[in-house]
Amino acid sequence: MNVMYNSENYCVVEFSGRHGIELVDKITGRAGFLEGAVEVKIRASMADFAAREPSAESVDEFLGCYDALLTNSVALH
């Protein structure tokens, strides 16, 4: 597991051996495993963000565009 991004609002995680990323909205407690074109777009954007060193607010705003895809509830034990 590799944490690509972590803020107060979102966490983006990639898992070795799997093609996809998990996006977690910490505020709503929703998550989704994203694959294919969506994954490629988010990965490219995250690499671009890393090169530019943007604020957490601007990255969170970008990730917020994917909230509709987060269909799984996060359960804490």
Contacts in CASP RR format, 6 or more apart in sequence:
PFRMAT RR
TARGET T0000
AUTHOR 0000-0000-0000
METHOD contacts of the structure
MODEL  1
MNVMYNSENYCVVEFSGRHGIELVDKITGRAGFLEGAVEVKIRASMADFA
AREPSAESVDEFLGCYDALLTNSVALH
1 13 0 8 1.000
1 14 0 8 1.000
1 15 0 8 1.000
1 16 0 8 1.000
2 13 0 8 1.000
2 14 0 8 1.000
2 15 0 8 1.000
2 16 0 8 1.000
3 11 0 8 1.000
3 12 0 8 1.000
3 13 0 8 1.000
4 12 0 8 1.000
4 13 0 8 1.000
4 14 0 8 1.000
4 21 0 8 1.000
4 46 0 8 1.000
5 11 0 8 1.000
5 12 0 8 1.000
5 46 0 8 1.000
5 49 0 8 1.000
5 59 0 8 1.000
5 63 0 8 1.000
6 12 0 8 1.000
7 56 0 8 1.000
7 59 0 8 1.000
7 60 0 8 1.000
8 26 0 8 1.000
8 56 0 8 1.000
9 25 0 8 1.000
9 26 0 8 1.000
9 27 0 8 1.000
9 56 0 8 1.000
9 60 0 8 1.000
9 63 0 8 1.000
10 23 0 8 1.000
10 24 0 8 1.000
10 25 0 8 1.000
10 26 0 8 1.000
10 59 0 8 1.000
10 60 0 8 1.000
10 63 0 8 1.000
10 64 0 8 1.000
11 22 0 8 1.000
11 23 0 8 1.000
11 24 0 8 1.000
11 26 0 8 1.000
12 21 0 8 1.000
12 22 0 8 1.000
12 23 0 8 1.000
12 24 0 8 1.000
12 42 0 8 1.000
12 46 0 8 1.000
12 63 0 8 1.000
13 21 0 8 1.000
13 22 0 8 1.000
13 24 0 8 1.000
14 20 0 8 1.000
14 21 0 8 1.000
14 22 0 8 1.000
15 22 0 8 1.000
19 35 0 8 1.000
19 36 0 8 1.000
19 39 0 8 1.000
20 33 0 8 1.000
20 34 0 8 1.000
20 35 0 8 1.000
20 36 0 8 1.000
20 39 0 8 1.000
21 33 0 8 1.000
21 34 0 8 1.000
21 39 0 8 1.000
21 42 0 8 1.000
21 43 0 8 1.000
22 31 0 8 1.000
22 32 0 8 1.000
22 33 0 8 1.000
22 34 0 8 1.000
23 31 0 8 1.000
23 32 0 8 1.000
23 34 0 8 1.000
23 42 0 8 1.000
23 63 0 8 1.000
23 66 0 8 1.000
23 69 0 8 1.000
23 70 0 8 1.000
24 30 0 8 1.000
24 31 0 8 1.000
24 32 0 8 1.000
24 70 0 8 1.000
24 74 0 8 1.000
25 31 0 8 1.000
25 63 0 8 1.000
25 64 0 8 1.000
25 67 0 8 1.000
25 70 0 8 1.000
28 67 0 8 1.000
28 70 0 8 1.000
29 73 0 8 1.000
29 74 0 8 1.000
30 67 0 8 1.000
30 70 0 8 1.000
30 71 0 8 1.000
30 72 0 8 1.000
30 73 0 8 1.000
30 74 0 8 1.000
31 70 0 8 1.000
31 72 0 8 1.000
31 73 0 8 1.000
31 74 0 8 1.000
32 69 0 8 1.000
32 70 0 8 1.000
32 71 0 8 1.000
32 72 0 8 1.000
33 72 0 8 1.000
34 42 0 8 1.000
34 66 0 8 1.000
34 69 0 8 1.000
38 66 0 8 1.000
38 69 0 8 1.000
42 63 0 8 1.000
42 66 0 8 1.000
45 62 0 8 1.000
46 59 0 8 1.000
49 58 0 8 1.000
49 59 0 8 1.000
49 62 0 8 1.000
END
